[in-house]
């Protein structure tokens, strides 16, 4: 089941709530709406990378059900781009 992969990749909100059952329903609703499971999983992975890079606190990480229901996953289809530093240029 691909929801397991999505859930594993999605960033933790601990110690704050992130209801799994609600997220799973939203996940399946989006797959029925035609979104590919691979894209949802990749978006979760990209969102987790963003949250880690920006040091986002758990309480500010979007609940997975909201991420799916509001189609926020569309904002995370591409991997986080590493900012260019002067070291990279030289």
Order of alpha helices (4+ residues) and beta strands (2+ residues): alpha-alpha-alpha-alpha-alpha
